[in-house]
Amino acid sequence: MAKIERFEDLQSWQKARLLANLVYDLTEYPKFAEDFRLSNQIQGAAGSVMHNIAEGFDSGTNTEFIRFLKMSRRSASEVQSELYLALDRKYISQDDLKKAYNLATETKRLINGMISYLRKQKPTNSTT
């Protein structure tokens, strides 16, 4: 297994990045783009998934990293919920929802794996 030295090395962050870009692509659909409130909300939530992973990676302790990972996971769930509203408003198709929803689910699975891994490690303290 490769050593993880940067947040960019984390599979969960890589998957979250794909999710954020997919969400941004979906919000460019004409009807979706006109709904500024929902468009901004889902973009923010999608960005939060990847940003919280990155921020938590540099938090200094496993406990703090886990806290940020949980926020990231919640943001992924928020994206999933907002996708349903976009579907209901006919901004996206069922296929669009499925693709983005599944990507969010995969991201959450990876986040959960990271949380489990960190919980098994000895506590770390920040010395910098």
Buried (B, 14 or more C-beta within 10 A) or exposed (E): EEEEEEBEEBBBBBBBBBBBEBBBEBBEBEEBEEBEEBBEBBBBBBBBBBBBBBBBBEBBBBEBBBBBBBBBBBBBBBBBEBBEBBBEEEBBEEEBBEBBBEBBBBBBBBBBEBBEEBEEEEEBEEEE
